[in-house]
Amino acid sequence: MFETIKRKPKIDSYDTSGLILEDIEGYIELKDVYFRYPARPDVQIFSGFSLCVPSGATAALVGQSGSGKSTVISLLERFYDPDAGEVLIDGVNLKSFQVRWIREQIGLVSQEPILFAASIKENIAYGKEGATDEEITSAITLSNAKNFIDKLPQGLETMAGQNGTQLSGGQKQRIAIARAILKNPRILLLDEATSALDAESERVVQAALEQVMTKRTTVIVAHRLTTIRNADTIAVVHQGKIVEE
């Protein structure tokens, strides 16, 4: 137990050193990246993977399960560092930024949103420290969540239940989107954001995503055609390489 408490992570989100910029454009580049997961050192995920996403553009990553699509998201969030090569935002290596600050510039919506046993309002407020009520209202409006939240007997104060058990899949996903855009991120990462939903919920969530994607650099990992139809570029990832774009 003490070993775990004393462990100094390689990527420390509490570390206050590192670069903080006035603003970022959101130009993403993965340059000749080599990567293996520490838990599976014998499996080479990327060997020389490169990808460019211009500022404000939407790039979709498609491919079989295990091809390395979600790994791109993990590297951009700096949950891991590449073994070789560079992950750059606006031409600056991700390792140079203050971890906490750069993560504040990035919004992430994943397949299974994590909701806590707290009110809907608190769940959304986790997205940004010291968020005002106006910001929360604007985030739920943008994410198409306002209409269903207003119909709930306690509105924003409704308890979400452990893991959001009180809410449907589409509702949970819209709360996750509201949380991600509360910080008004320059970069939006969507990891299979609609894959767990039925067609009707997907339509509503997709409309919400399209509203929030404008003017942001977006990377989408998807299996469904509907999610990537409006992307500027679609990259096909196969065995850790982009085989077609």
C-alpha positions as CSV (number, residue, x, y, z in Angstrom):
1,M,0.0,0.0,0.0
2,F,2.8,2.4,0.9
3,E,4.6,1.5,-2.3
4,T,1.5,2.6,-4.2
5,I,1.2,5.9,-2.2
6,K,4.8,6.8,-2.7
7,R,5.0,5.9,-6.3
8,K,5.9,8.9,-8.5
9,P,4.0,8.5,-11.8
10,K,6.1,9.3,-14.9
11,I,3.3,11.6,-16.1
12,D,2.2,13.5,-13.0
13,S,-0.9,15.6,-13.3
14,Y,-0.1,17.4,-10.1
15,D,3.3,18.6,-11.4
16,T,3.1,22.3,-11.8
17,S,6.2,22.7,-14.0
18,G,5.9,22.8,-17.8
19,L,4.8,25.2,-20.5
20,I,1.5,27.1,-20.3
21,L,0.5,29.1,-23.4
22,E,-1.9,32.0,-23.7
23,D,-4.0,30.0,-26.2
24,I,-3.6,27.0,-28.5
25,E,-4.6,26.7,-32.1
26,G,-5.2,23.0,-31.9
27,Y,-2.9,21.8,-34.6
28,I,-2.2,18.1,-33.9
29,E,0.7,16.0,-35.2
30,L,1.9,12.5,-34.4
31,K,5.3,12.1,-35.9
32,D,6.9,8.7,-36.5
33,V,5.5,7.3,-33.2
34,Y,6.6,4.0,-31.8
35,F,4.5,2.7,-28.9
36,R,3.9,-0.4,-26.8
37,Y,1.6,-0.5,-23.8
38,P,3.7,-1.0,-20.6
39,A,1.4,-3.8,-19.5
40,R,2.0,-5.7,-22.8
41,P,5.6,-4.9,-23.8
42,D,5.7,-7.7,-26.3
43,V,2.9,-6.3,-28.5
44,Q,4.1,-3.4,-30.8
45,I,1.1,-1.2,-31.3
46,F,2.7,1.6,-33.4
47,S,6.0,1.4,-35.4
48,G,6.4,4.7,-37.2
49,F,2.8,6.0,-37.0
50,S,2.2,9.5,-38.3
51,L,-0.9,11.7,-38.4
52,C,-1.7,15.4,-39.0
53,V,-4.9,17.1,-38.1
54,P,-5.0,20.8,-39.0
55,S,-6.4,23.3,-36.6
56,G,-10.2,23.3,-36.6
57,A,-10.4,20.2,-38.8
58,T,-12.2,16.9,-38.1
59,A,-10.3,13.7,-38.6
60,A,-11.9,10.3,-38.2
61,L,-10.0,7.1,-37.4
62,V,-11.6,3.9,-38.6
63,G,-10.3,0.3,-38.6
64,Q,-10.6,-3.1,-37.0
65,S,-10.6,-3.5,-33.2
66,G,-7.1,-3.6,-31.9
67,S,-5.7,-1.6,-34.8
68,G,-4.6,1.3,-32.5
69,K,-7.4,3.9,-33.0
70,S,-8.0,4.5,-29.3
71,T,-4.3,4.5,-28.6
72,V,-4.1,7.7,-30.6
73,I,-6.6,9.3,-28.2
74,S,-4.6,8.0,-25.1
75,L,-1.4,9.5,-26.5
76,L,-3.1,12.8,-27.2
77,E,-4.4,13.0,-23.7
78,R,-0.9,12.0,-22.6
79,F,-2.1,9.0,-20.6
80,Y,1.0,7.4,-22.0
81,D,4.2,8.7,-23.7
82,P,5.4,7.2,-26.9
83,D,8.6,5.0,-26.8
84,A,10.0,7.0,-29.8
85,G,8.7,9.8,-32.0
86,E,6.8,12.8,-31.0
87,V,3.2,13.9,-30.2
88,L,2.9,17.6,-31.0
89,I,0.3,20.2,-30.4
90,D,0.9,23.5,-32.3
91,G,4.4,22.2,-33.0
92,V,5.2,21.8,-29.3
93,N,6.0,18.4,-27.9
94,L,3.3,17.3,-25.5
95,K,5.9,16.5,-22.9
96,S,6.9,20.2,-22.7
97,F,3.4,21.3,-21.5
98,Q,2.1,21.3,-18.0
99,V,0.1,18.1,-17.9
100,R,-2.9,19.6,-16.1
101,W,-3.0,22.6,-18.3
102,I,-2.9,20.8,-21.6
103,R,-5.6,18.4,-20.5
104,E,-7.8,21.4,-19.8
105,Q,-7.5,22.3,-23.4
106,I,-8.8,18.9,-24.5
107,G,-12.3,17.6,-24.1
108,L,-12.8,13.8,-24.2
109,V,-16.1,11.9,-24.7
110,S,-15.6,8.1,-24.5
111,Q,-17.9,5.2,-25.2
112,E,-18.9,4.5,-21.6
113,P,-19.2,7.9,-19.8
114,I,-18.2,7.8,-16.2
115,L,-20.8,9.4,-14.0
116,F,-20.5,9.7,-10.2
117,A,-23.2,9.2,-7.5
118,A,-23.9,13.0,-7.4
119,S,-26.3,15.4,-9.0
120,I,-26.3,16.0,-12.7
121,K,-25.1,19.5,-12.1
122,E,-22.1,18.3,-10.1
123,N,-21.3,15.7,-12.7
124,I,-21.1,18.3,-15.4
125,A,-19.2,20.8,-13.1
126,Y,-16.3,18.2,-12.9
127,G,-15.4,19.4,-16.4
128,K,-14.1,22.7,-15.1
129,E,-13.1,24.1,-11.8
130,G,-15.2,27.0,-10.6
131,A,-17.7,26.8,-13.4
132,T,-20.5,29.3,-13.2
133,D,-24.2,28.5,-13.5
134,E,-24.3,30.3,-16.9
135,E,-21.5,28.2,-18.2
136,I,-23.3,25.0,-17.1
137,T,-26.5,26.2,-18.7
138,S,-24.8,27.0,-22.0
139,A,-23.0,23.6,-22.0
140,I,-26.3,21.6,-21.5
141,T,-28.0,23.7,-24.2
142,L,-25.1,23.0,-26.7
143,S,-25.1,19.3,-25.8
144,N,-28.9,18.9,-26.4
145,A,-29.3,17.9,-22.8
146,K,-31.4,20.9,-21.6
147,N,-34.8,19.6,-22.8
148,F,-34.6,16.3,-20.9
149,I,-33.0,17.9,-17.8
150,D,-35.7,20.5,-17.6
151,K,-38.3,17.7,-17.6
152,L,-36.8,16.0,-14.6
153,P,-38.6,16.8,-11.3
154,Q,-35.5,18.2,-9.7
155,G,-33.8,19.4,-12.9
156,L,-30.1,19.8,-12.6
157,E,-30.2,18.8,-9.0
158,T,-31.5,15.3,-9.9
159,M,-29.2,12.6,-8.6
160,A,-27.5,10.6,-11.4
161,G,-27.2,7.4,-9.3
162,Q,-24.0,5.3,-9.1
163,N,-22.6,5.2,-12.7
164,G,-25.6,7.1,-13.8
165,T,-28.1,4.3,-13.2
166,Q,-31.0,6.8,-13.1
167,L,-30.4,7.8,-16.7
168,S,-30.6,6.3,-20.2
169,G,-27.5,5.7,-22.4
170,G,-28.3,8.7,-24.6
171,Q,-28.9,11.0,-21.5
172,K,-25.6,9.9,-19.9
173,Q,-23.7,10.5,-23.1
174,R,-25.2,14.1,-23.5
175,I,-24.1,14.8,-19.9
176,A,-20.6,13.6,-20.7
177,I,-20.6,15.9,-23.8
178,A,-21.7,18.8,-21.6
179,R,-18.9,18.1,-19.2
180,A,-16.4,17.9,-22.0
181,I,-17.4,21.2,-23.6
182,L,-17.8,23.1,-20.3
183,K,-14.1,24.0,-20.4
184,N,-14.6,25.2,-24.0
185,P,-11.7,23.0,-25.3
186,R,-9.8,23.7,-28.5
187,I,-9.4,20.0,-29.1
188,L,-12.2,17.5,-28.9
189,L,-11.6,13.7,-28.7
190,L,-14.5,11.4,-29.4
191,D,-13.8,7.8,-28.7
192,E,-16.7,5.7,-30.0
193,A,-19.0,8.3,-28.5
194,T,-22.2,6.9,-30.0
195,S,-21.5,3.2,-30.5
196,A,-23.3,2.1,-27.4
197,L,-26.6,3.9,-28.3
198,D,-29.7,2.9,-30.3
199,A,-30.5,4.7,-33.5
200,E,-32.8,7.3,-32.0
201,S,-30.4,8.3,-29.1
202,E,-27.6,8.2,-31.6
203,R,-29.4,10.8,-33.8
204,V,-29.8,13.2,-30.9
205,V,-26.3,12.7,-29.6
206,Q,-24.8,13.0,-33.1
207,A,-26.7,16.3,-33.5
208,A,-25.2,17.5,-30.2
209,L,-21.7,16.5,-31.3
210,E,-22.0,18.3,-34.6
211,Q,-23.0,21.5,-32.7
212,V,-20.0,21.3,-30.4
213,M,-17.5,20.3,-33.1
214,T,-17.6,23.5,-35.0
215,K,-14.4,25.6,-34.9
216,R,-12.6,22.9,-32.8
217,T,-10.0,20.4,-33.8
218,T,-11.7,17.0,-33.5
219,V,-10.4,13.5,-33.6
220,I,-13.2,10.8,-33.9
221,V,-12.7,7.1,-33.4
222,A,-15.7,5.4,-34.9
223,H,-17.2,2.2,-36.3
224,R,-20.4,3.8,-37.6
225,L,-20.7,5.6,-40.9
226,T,-23.1,8.2,-39.5
227,T,-20.5,9.5,-37.0
228,I,-17.8,10.2,-39.6
229,R,-19.9,11.3,-42.5
230,N,-19.0,15.0,-42.0
231,A,-15.3,14.5,-41.2
232,D,-12.7,16.4,-43.3
233,T,-10.4,13.4,-43.5
234,I,-11.0,9.7,-42.7
235,A,-7.9,7.7,-41.9
236,V,-8.0,3.9,-42.1
237,V,-5.8,2.4,-39.4
238,H,-4.6,-1.2,-39.8
239,Q,-2.1,-2.9,-37.5
240,G,-0.8,0.4,-36.2
241,K,-0.3,2.0,-39.6
242,I,-2.5,4.4,-41.6
243,V,-3.1,2.4,-44.8
244,E,-5.4,4.8,-46.5
245,E,-6.6,8.4,-46.1
